[in-house]
Amino acid sequence: MPAIDLLTLAELPDADHPAWSGWLTAAELTACRGYLRGQEHLAARLAGKLAVAREAGIGATPWHALEISQGHQRPPMVLANAALADLLGPDPVPAVSLTHAGGYVAALAWHPCAAEDPGDVTSWPW
């Protein structure tokens, strides 16, 4: 079953607070702080990690074992370090979708089906 996390910016520290370096990798911090609304991007990555950890069945969120990267005009991609990949075994790392607006951030994590091809519109149910 997919996992969803919703956070409010009001419950999180400012973008320059040192707590972010405990939750996000250096690459994530650099990428997020490069955006105009950096705190929203930081918070979305945090929600993404929470959702991915829950979907993967990991008890505690391995903050630095997971990294959410995103290229320009590309969907976010979840990367797991070697130790976490070993823990997950043959299960794939969950995929994630992130959004933010109006002081809220949300993340949806799910396990993609190997046969699923999002570009194949003939497989869509509508």
WOSULTA-V864070 format. One record per residue. N is the residue number from 1. RES is the residue in one letter. SS is DSSP state (H for helix, E for strand, C for the rest). D_CENTER is the distance of its C-alpha to the mean C-alpha in Angstrom with 1 decimal. Layout:
N & RES & SS & D_CENTER
N & RES & SS & D_CENTER
This chain:
1 & M & C & 16.4
2 & P & C & 12.9
3 & A & E & 11.1
4 & I & E & 10.5
5 & D & E & 9.8
6 & L & E & 11.8
7 & L & E & 12.7
8 & T & E & 15.6
9 & L & H & 16.1
10 & A & H & 19.5
11 & E & H & 18.2
12 & L & C & 16.3
13 & P & C & 18.2
14 & D & C & 19.1
15 & A & C & 17.2
16 & D & C & 19.8
17 & H & C & 19.8
18 & P & C & 19.7
19 & A & C & 17.3
20 & W & H & 14.3
21 & S & H & 15.5
22 & G & H & 15.3
23 & W & H & 11.6
24 & L & C & 10.4
25 & T & C & 12.1
26 & A & H & 15.0
27 & A & H & 13.5
28 & E & H & 10.4
29 & L & H & 13.2
30 & T & H & 15.5
31 & A & H & 13.4
32 & C & H & 12.3
33 & R & H & 15.9
34 & G & C & 17.3
35 & Y & C & 16.5
36 & L & C & 19.1
37 & R & C & 17.0
38 & G & H & 15.2
39 & Q & H & 14.6
40 & E & H & 12.8
41 & H & H & 10.3
42 & L & H & 10.1
43 & A & H & 9.7
44 & A & H & 6.9
45 & R & H & 4.8
46 & L & H & 6.7
47 & A & H & 6.3
48 & G & H & 2.7
49 & K & H & 4.5
50 & L & H & 7.4
51 & A & H & 7.0
52 & V & H & 6.4
53 & A & H & 9.2
54 & R & H & 11.3
55 & E & H & 11.2
56 & A & H & 12.1
57 & G & C & 14.8
58 & I & C & 14.3
59 & G & C & 16.4
60 & A & C & 15.1
61 & T & C & 11.6
62 & P & C & 12.2
63 & W & C & 10.7
64 & H & C & 12.1
65 & A & C & 12.1
66 & L & E & 8.4
67 & E & E & 7.5
68 & I & E & 5.2
69 & S & E & 8.3
70 & Q & C & 9.9
71 & G & C & 13.6
72 & H & C & 15.9
73 & Q & C & 16.0
74 & R & C & 13.5
75 & P & C & 10.5
76 & P & C & 7.1
77 & M & E & 7.6
78 & V & E & 6.4
79 & L & E & 9.4
80 & A & E & 11.2
81 & N & C & 14.4
82 & A & H & 17.7
83 & A & H & 18.2
84 & L & H & 15.1
85 & A & H & 15.9
86 & D & H & 19.4
87 & L & H & 18.3
88 & L & H & 16.5
89 & G & C & 19.7
90 & P & C & 20.2
91 & D & C & 17.2
92 & P & C & 14.5
93 & V & C & 11.0
94 & P & C & 9.2
95 & A & E & 7.9
96 & V & E & 5.3
97 & S & E & 6.9
98 & L & E & 6.7
99 & T & E & 10.1
100 & H & E & 12.3
101 & A & E & 16.1
102 & G & C & 19.0
103 & G & C & 17.6
104 & Y & E & 14.8
105 & V & E & 11.1
106 & A & E & 9.5
107 & A & E & 6.6
108 & L & E & 8.0
109 & A & E & 7.5
110 & W & E & 10.7
111 & H & C & 12.9
112 & P & C & 14.3
113 & C & C & 18.1
114 & A & C & 19.8
115 & A & C & 22.4
116 & E & C & 20.1
117 & D & C & 20.7
118 & P & C & 19.0
119 & G & C & 21.8
120 & D & C & 24.5
121 & V & H & 25.4
122 & T & H & 28.2
123 & S & H & 25.8
124 & W & C & 24.4
125 & P & C & 26.1
126 & W & C & 27.5
